[in-house]
Protein backbone atom coordinates (compact mmCIF):
# COMPACT_ATOMS: atom_id res chain seq x y z
CA UNK A 1 0.00 0.00 0.00
CA UNK A 2 1.30 3.45 -0.95
CA UNK A 3 2.30 5.82 1.85
CA UNK A 4 1.39 8.92 -0.16
CA UNK A 5 -0.74 11.25 1.98
CA UNK A 6 -4.30 12.20 1.20
CA UNK A 7 -4.74 15.68 -0.32
CA UNK A 8 -7.95 17.73 -0.06
CA UNK A 9 -9.78 14.48 0.68
CA UNK A 10 -12.55 16.09 2.77
CA UNK A 11 -15.22 16.65 0.13
CA UNK A 12 -17.25 18.79 2.54
CA UNK A 13 -14.63 21.56 2.28
CA UNK A 14 -14.44 24.27 -0.36
CA UNK A 15 -10.99 24.25 -1.99
CA UNK A 16 -9.32 26.86 -4.19
CA UNK A 17 -5.84 26.21 -5.65
CA UNK A 18 -3.61 28.30 -7.89
CA UNK A 19 -1.90 25.49 -9.77
CA UNK A 20 0.61 27.94 -11.27
CA UNK A 21 2.12 28.33 -7.81
CA UNK A 22 2.47 24.58 -7.24
CA UNK A 23 5.65 22.58 -7.87
CA UNK A 24 5.69 19.57 -10.17
CA UNK A 25 6.25 16.25 -8.40
CA UNK A 26 7.84 13.18 -9.97
CA UNK A 27 5.78 10.08 -10.75
CA UNK A 28 6.85 6.41 -10.80
CA UNK A 29 7.51 6.79 -14.55
CA UNK A 30 10.44 9.19 -14.12
CA UNK A 31 9.44 10.98 -17.35
CA UNK A 32 6.01 12.16 -16.18
CA UNK A 33 5.34 14.84 -13.56
CA UNK A 34 2.23 15.81 -11.65
CA UNK A 35 0.55 18.37 -9.42
CA UNK A 36 -1.96 16.52 -7.21
CA UNK A 37 -5.12 18.51 -6.51
CA UNK A 38 -7.12 15.77 -4.79
CA UNK A 39 -5.99 12.37 -3.59
CA UNK A 40 -7.62 9.80 -1.35
CA UNK A 41 -6.14 6.35 -0.80
CA UNK A 42 -2.53 6.97 -1.83
CA UNK A 43 -0.97 5.94 -5.14
CA UNK A 44 -3.80 3.51 -5.86
CA UNK A 45 -6.78 5.62 -4.76
CA UNK A 46 -8.91 8.33 -6.32
CA UNK A 47 -6.89 11.26 -7.64
CA UNK A 48 -7.32 14.49 -9.57
CA UNK A 49 -4.13 16.09 -10.86
CA UNK A 50 -2.36 18.07 -13.51
CA UNK A 51 0.04 15.77 -15.35
CA UNK A 52 3.00 16.79 -17.52
CA UNK A 53 4.74 14.39 -19.90
CA UNK A 54 8.20 15.51 -20.92
CA UNK A 55 9.05 14.98 -24.59
CA UNK A 56 9.38 11.22 -25.00
CA UNK A 57 7.65 10.58 -21.66
CA UNK A 58 5.77 7.32 -21.30
CA UNK A 59 4.11 4.82 -18.99
CA UNK A 60 3.98 1.07 -19.45
CA UNK A 61 0.65 -0.49 -20.39
CA UNK A 62 -1.74 -0.46 -17.43
CA UNK A 63 -5.47 -0.85 -16.69
CA UNK A 64 -7.79 1.81 -15.27
CA UNK A 65 -10.03 0.37 -12.58
CA UNK A 66 -12.94 2.78 -11.97
CA UNK A 67 -12.05 4.70 -15.11
CA UNK A 68 -9.94 7.65 -16.19
CA UNK A 69 -10.80 11.14 -17.45
CA UNK A 70 -8.36 13.28 -19.46
CA UNK A 71 -8.52 16.81 -20.85
CA UNK A 72 -5.47 17.65 -22.98
CA UNK A 73 -4.40 21.21 -22.10
CA UNK A 74 -1.13 21.52 -24.05
CA UNK A 75 0.84 19.48 -26.57
CA UNK A 76 -0.18 16.05 -27.85
CA UNK A 77 -1.07 13.05 -25.68
CA UNK A 78 -0.78 9.60 -27.26
CA UNK A 79 -1.46 5.97 -26.47
CA UNK A 80 -1.74 2.71 -28.37
CA UNK A 81 -5.28 3.70 -29.45
CA UNK A 82 -4.60 7.13 -30.96
CA UNK A 83 -3.10 10.60 -30.80
CA UNK A 84 -4.90 13.43 -29.03
CA UNK A 85 -3.94 17.10 -29.52
CA UNK A 86 -4.68 19.97 -27.15
CA UNK A 87 -8.44 20.30 -26.69
CA UNK A 88 -9.06 16.54 -26.76
CA UNK A 89 -11.34 15.05 -24.09
CA UNK A 90 -11.20 11.36 -23.12
CA UNK A 91 -13.22 9.23 -20.76
CA UNK A 92 -11.74 5.73 -20.50
CA UNK A 93 -14.19 3.39 -18.75
CA UNK A 94 -13.64 1.01 -15.86
CA UNK A 95 -11.24 -1.76 -16.89
CA UNK A 96 -9.85 -0.06 -19.99
CA UNK A 97 -6.12 -0.40 -20.62
CA UNK A 98 -3.52 1.60 -22.53
CA UNK A 99 0.18 2.46 -22.82
CA UNK A 100 0.33 6.30 -22.78
CA UNK A 101 3.17 8.44 -24.08
CA UNK A 102 3.92 11.82 -25.65
CA UNK A 103 6.50 12.40 -28.35
CA UNK A 104 6.49 16.19 -28.02
CA UNK A 105 5.36 16.50 -24.39
CA UNK A 106 1.95 17.51 -23.07
CA UNK A 107 0.01 18.79 -20.06
CA UNK A 108 -3.22 17.10 -18.98
CA UNK A 109 -6.00 17.47 -16.43
CA UNK A 110 -6.55 13.89 -15.21
CA UNK A 111 -8.98 12.09 -12.90
CA UNK A 112 -8.34 8.49 -11.90
CA UNK A 113 -10.56 5.94 -10.14
CA UNK A 114 -13.61 8.19 -9.94
CA UNK A 115 -15.84 6.69 -12.66
CA UNK A 116 -16.85 3.17 -11.67
CA UNK A 117 -19.72 1.41 -13.37
CA UNK A 118 -20.88 0.89 -16.93
CA UNK A 119 -19.80 3.88 -19.02
CA UNK A 120 -18.97 4.38 -22.69
CA UNK A 121 -15.58 5.16 -24.15
CA UNK A 122 -15.65 8.89 -24.95
CA UNK A 123 -13.31 10.83 -27.27
CA UNK A 124 -14.19 14.42 -28.23
CA UNK A 125 -12.08 16.79 -30.29
CA UNK A 126 -13.43 20.00 -28.79
CA UNK A 127 -11.84 22.10 -31.56
CA UNK A 128 -14.25 20.50 -34.06
CA UNK A 129 -17.39 20.13 -31.92
CA UNK A 130 -20.27 22.64 -32.06
CA UNK A 131 -21.10 24.70 -28.99
CA UNK A 132 -24.59 25.18 -27.59
CA UNK A 133 -26.27 28.32 -26.30
CA UNK A 134 -26.09 28.51 -22.51
CA UNK A 135 -28.85 29.45 -20.09
CA UNK A 136 -28.08 33.19 -20.32
CA UNK A 137 -26.78 35.47 -23.06
CA UNK A 138 -22.99 35.40 -23.30
CA UNK A 139 -22.73 31.78 -22.14
CA UNK A 140 -21.84 28.91 -24.49
CA UNK A 141 -21.58 25.24 -23.48
CA UNK A 142 -19.80 22.27 -25.03
CA UNK A 143 -21.09 19.10 -23.30
CA UNK A 144 -18.42 16.45 -22.69
CA UNK A 145 -20.16 13.69 -20.75
CA UNK A 146 -23.41 12.94 -18.94
CA UNK A 147 -25.30 9.70 -18.40
CA UNK A 148 -28.65 9.17 -16.68
CA UNK A 149 -27.35 6.25 -14.63
CA UNK A 150 -24.48 8.29 -13.13
CA UNK A 151 -24.45 11.60 -11.23
CA UNK A 152 -21.58 13.43 -12.95
CA UNK A 153 -21.87 15.88 -15.81
CA UNK A 154 -18.85 17.49 -17.49
CA UNK A 155 -18.65 20.39 -19.94
CA UNK A 156 -16.59 23.26 -21.26
CA UNK A 157 -18.23 26.64 -20.67
CA UNK A 158 -17.27 29.86 -22.46
CA UNK A 159 -18.15 33.19 -20.84
CA UNK A 160 -18.14 36.32 -22.95
CA UNK A 161 -16.89 39.47 -21.24
CA UNK A 162 -19.53 40.95 -18.95
CA UNK A 163 -21.57 37.74 -18.54
CA UNK A 164 -23.42 37.22 -15.23
CA UNK A 165 -25.29 34.12 -14.04
CA UNK A 166 -27.92 33.85 -11.34
CA UNK A 167 -27.24 32.45 -7.87
CA UNK A 168 -27.65 28.68 -7.81
CA UNK A 169 -26.98 25.57 -5.71
CA UNK A 170 -24.91 22.51 -6.66
CA UNK A 171 -26.33 19.22 -5.31
CA UNK A 172 -23.43 16.78 -5.49
CA UNK A 173 -20.85 19.58 -5.63
CA UNK A 174 -18.96 21.28 -8.45
CA UNK A 175 -15.38 21.41 -9.73
CA UNK A 176 -14.02 24.12 -12.03
CA UNK A 177 -10.66 24.43 -13.79
CA UNK A 178 -10.07 27.81 -15.39
CA UNK A 179 -8.52 27.36 -18.84
CA UNK A 180 -8.47 30.96 -20.09
CA UNK A 181 -9.35 34.41 -18.79
CA UNK A 182 -10.74 35.13 -15.34
CA UNK A 183 -13.75 33.43 -13.74
CA UNK A 184 -15.39 35.15 -10.76
CA UNK A 185 -18.06 34.79 -8.11
CA UNK A 186 -18.91 36.48 -4.82
CA UNK A 187 -16.12 34.52 -3.12
CA UNK A 188 -13.24 35.68 -5.33
CA UNK A 189 -11.57 35.94 -8.75
CA UNK A 190 -9.85 32.97 -10.38
CA UNK A 191 -7.34 33.33 -13.20
CA UNK A 192 -6.24 30.66 -15.69
CA UNK A 193 -4.81 27.66 -13.84
CA UNK A 194 -7.17 27.98 -10.87
CA UNK A 195 -8.93 24.86 -9.56
CA UNK A 196 -12.06 25.35 -7.47
CA UNK A 197 -14.08 22.63 -5.74
CA UNK A 198 -17.40 23.49 -4.14
CA UNK A 199 -18.96 20.89 -1.81
CA UNK A 200 -22.40 19.30 -1.94
CA UNK A 201 -25.12 22.00 -1.84
CA UNK A 202 -22.60 24.82 -2.26
CA UNK A 203 -24.07 28.10 -3.51
CA UNK A 204 -22.55 30.85 -5.63
CA UNK A 205 -23.38 33.60 -8.14
CA UNK A 206 -20.73 33.37 -10.91
CA UNK A 207 -19.76 35.95 -13.52
CA UNK A 208 -16.85 37.04 -15.67
CA UNK A 209 -15.99 40.66 -16.35
CA UNK A 210 -13.21 39.94 -18.88
CA UNK A 211 -14.48 36.62 -20.22
CA UNK A 212 -13.16 33.12 -19.63
CA UNK A 213 -13.15 29.48 -20.64
CA UNK A 214 -13.66 26.89 -17.90
CA UNK A 215 -13.93 23.13 -17.55
CA UNK A 216 -16.80 22.20 -15.19
CA UNK A 217 -17.79 19.00 -13.49
CA UNK A 218 -21.00 18.94 -11.45
CA UNK A 219 -22.31 16.06 -9.33
CA UNK A 220 -20.72 13.00 -7.76
CA UNK A 221 -18.77 15.01 -5.17
CA UNK A 222 -20.85 14.47 -2.05
CA UNK A 223 -18.85 13.59 1.06
Rosetta blueprint (number, residue, H / E / L):
1 X L
2 X L
3 X L
4 X L
5 X L
6 X L
7 X E
8 X L
9 X L
10 X L
11 X L
12 X L
13 X L
14 X L
15 X E
16 X E
17 X E
18 X E
19 X H
20 X H
21 X H
22 X L
23 X L
24 X L
25 X E
26 X E
27 X L
28 X L
29 X L
30 X L
31 X L
32 X E
33 X E
34 X E
35 X E
36 X E
37 X E
38 X E
39 X E
40 X E
41 X L
42 X H
43 X H
44 X H
45 X L
46 X E
47 X E
48 X E
49 X E
50 X E
51 X E
52 X E
53 X E
54 X L
55 X L
56 X L
57 X E
58 X E
59 X L
60 X L
61 X L
62 X E
63 X E
64 X E
65 X L
66 X L
67 X L
68 X E
69 X E
70 X E
71 X E
72 X E
73 X E
74 X E
75 X E
76 X E
77 X E
78 X E
79 X E
80 X L
81 X L
82 X E
83 X E
84 X E
85 X E
86 X L
87 X L
88 X E
89 X E
90 X E
91 X E
92 X E
93 X L
94 X L
95 X L
96 X E
97 X E
98 X E
99 X L
100 X L
101 X E
102 X E
103 X L
104 X L
105 X L
106 X E
107 X E
108 X E
109 X E
110 X E
111 X E
112 X E
113 X L
114 X L
115 X L
116 X L
117 X L
118 X L
119 X L
120 X L
121 X L
122 X E
123 X E
124 X E
125 X E
126 X H
127 X H
128 X H
129 X L
130 X L
131 X L
132 X E
133 X E
134 X L
135 X L
136 X L
137 X L
138 X L
139 X E
140 X E
141 X E
142 X E
143 X E
144 X E
145 X E
146 X E
147 X L
148 X L
149 X L
150 X L
151 X L
152 X L
153 X E
154 X E
155 X E
156 X E
157 X E
158 X E
159 X E
160 X L
161 X L
162 X L
163 X E
164 X E
165 X L
166 X L
167 X L
168 X E
169 X E
170 X E
171 X L
172 X L
173 X L
174 X E
175 X E
176 X E
177 X E
178 X E
179 X E
180 X E
181 X E
182 X E
183 X E
184 X E
185 X E
186 X L
187 X L
188 X E
189 X E
190 X E
191 X E
192 X L
193 X L
194 X E
195 X E
196 X E
197 X E
198 X E
199 X L
200 X L
201 X L
202 X E
203 X E
204 X E
205 X L
206 X L
207 X E
208 X E
209 X L
210 X L
211 X L
212 X E
213 X E
214 X E
215 X E
216 X E
217 X E
218 X E
219 X L
220 X L
221 X L
222 X L
223 X L
